[in-house]
Amino acid sequence: MSAPACETRTLAAPFPTPIACLLAGQTEAERWLRDHPSYRLQSWRCGREEKAL
């Protein structure tokens, strides 16, 4: 049996502060999981979006 592949998903939400991200991020993660029932959330974090050079 092979291990499931991991994917990184980015949610671009306009959170004005890190605290707002932490509070609302849980709700956004839950909503995303409801819309994608075949996925399992391993971790999530708040941070700035990295821009490609």
C-alpha positions, 0 to 999 in steps of 0.5 A, spaced: 500 500 500 502 506 497 502 512 502 498 518 500 501 524 496 501 530 500 499 537 497 500 544 499 494 548 498 494 556 499 488 560 501 488 567 499 484 571 504 485 578 506 486 577 514 488 584 517 492 581 522 496 575 525 490 574 530 485 575 525 488 569 521 488 565 527 481 566 529 478 566 522 483 561 519 480 555 523 473 556 520 476 557 513 480 550 514 473 547 516 469 550 510 475 548 505 475 540 508 467 540 508 468 542 500 473 537 499 471 531 503 476 526 500 482 530 503 485 530 510 488 536 514 495 535 516 497 542 518 495 549 517 499 556 518 498 563 517 503 567 514 505 572 508 504 569 501 511 568 498 512 571 491 516 568 486 522 572 483 
